[in-house]
Amino acid sequence: MGRRSTGRLVFHERCSRPVSDICFQPAWRQMEALNLGTITSVELLNLHVDQFNRVNKTINAVIKTDLERARQHANALDRMRADGKILGPLHGLPMTIKDTFDVDNMPATAGAPEFANRARPVEDANVVMRVKASGGLIWGKTNVPYLAGEWQSFNRLFGQTNNPYNLDVTPGGSSGGSAAALASGITPVEIGSDIGGSLRIPSHFTGVCALKPTFGLVSQHGHVPPSPEYAGEVDLNVVGPMARTVRDLKIMRSVIQAGATATQSGFALSLENKRLAVWAEQEEWPLSTAVQEVISSAVRELEASEAEVVRVKPDVDPKELMDVYLGLLIPVVAMDMPQLRSVGLKLLRPILKRLQKYEKSQFTDGNWAVKATLSHHEWMQIDGRRAALKRILRDFFKSYDALIMPISATPAIPHNTRGTVLERFITFDGKSHPYATHLNWISLASALHLPAVSIPAGRTPSGLPVGIQIIGPQNSDARLLDIAEAIEGLLGGYRRPTTDLGVY
């Protein structure tokens, strides 16, 4: 099928929209154009780079590029296609990736000055190897907070990333640059990671989709943090895809997870005979009115569908869940803590433990310091408590196909980089809450190694996206994606931002 040129823009004969709009199309449609021969990999790369040049000065999502090598790679992929050789489902598709993954000529910095001058080349991260083996073309890296350690993407190396829906608010973290690049049409797919909501919160803040897979299904090799020298797999941390549609998540899962295949998509998916649990109210975990209204509307849509919807929560105590989660999370986060600082905390530990009983919040310096210095015996005790919670959820999912929950108490929050995560607060509906309350709703899937798919649920009156997470039992990722895609069709999915970023 031919193409005709009209000045700078190129039009398909079968479509009156300019090809620059293809940057906002799902990855599967972009692959369709590549497979039909209506666009080449070089052309598609150039269109995404054009979009990057238009909007990135405004949002600062992409912080490194390797365009010369990318164009060489795109040319090679086009020649292979012309010769009838297709590497895999991403053949010729340009994309960016979170700057926590090593790419041969773009080592991961994780926003940390101490990793800014790593020697090149480095070994590709496992997911990068798999993307390249399937024909994907990685041309840029996206921004993160320092050591991927919080829910706003800013650092001293590369600065602050802005949300394409409102430049005064954050796209989230730690996969915030990834989410902003997706939402603004710079990339069709991304790969992020999640230990404390780092896939789900940015997707919620920017109206895109993400899969937090079952723990252990996707290799973490080549992810920073932990330090590049660390060779193990880190508890709680998962690597997963981000995209503008669930169908694209399925494709990416088939690429980055060994042995996975892309399940069917489209009209055949249905919520008929599905029993969906909804847990969207919890006294200890208040939601802002803005989020509550969007979630309530989405639940009403589900109740009017073919699915059976039950408002019920698993029999877990939120305080116990959070205590277990923090006991597992904080030692992992403390792995890269400078040794002397760690020794100092251990000396203070007896005092901090005595003070714990007087603290009203779990999100305090003292509580986190105690958990950062757990002994192996103490960690094993917490792991045993996790096992008990896992059994509760296994029994729960015998009665329900999926559990639908909010992701965060608020839509995207205003930029605020003062102090530490334990010194900041967020305000909604006239009340102040600890900044770390972002952990509340994401804790269940993270602590218990459960898969979770985040999708857009709607927007607030001010136009900010709100998402939901759809959680299933361990290793139900493929079935969960089918359910999520059916719900996505019901709720409307991704909607392009209208903020003036220099192109719209």
ABEGO torsion letter per residue (X at the ends): XBBBBBEABBBBAABABBAAAAAABBAAAAAAAAAAGABBAAAAAAAAAAAAAAAAAAAGABABBBAAAAAAAAAAAAAAAAAGBBAEAABGBBBBBBAABBBAABBBAGGBAAAAABBOBBBBBAAAAAAAAAGBBBABBBBBBBGGABABBBBAAAEBBBBAABAABBAEOAAAAAAAAAAAGABABBBBBBAAGAAAAAAAAAGBBBBBBBBGABBABGBOOBBAABABBBBGBBBBBBBABAAAAAAAAAAABBGBBBBBBEAABBABGBBBBBBABBAABBBBAAAAAAAAAAAAAAAABABBBBBBBBBBBAAAAAAAAAAAAAAAAAAABBAAAAAAAAAAAAAAAAAAAABABABBAAAAAAAAABBAAAAAAAAAAAAAAAAAAAAAAAABABBBBBABABBBBBBBABEBAAABBBBBGGBBBBAAAAAAAAAAAAAAGBBBBBBBAEBBAAGBBBBBBBBBBBGAAAAAAAAAAAAAAAAGEBBBBABBAGAX
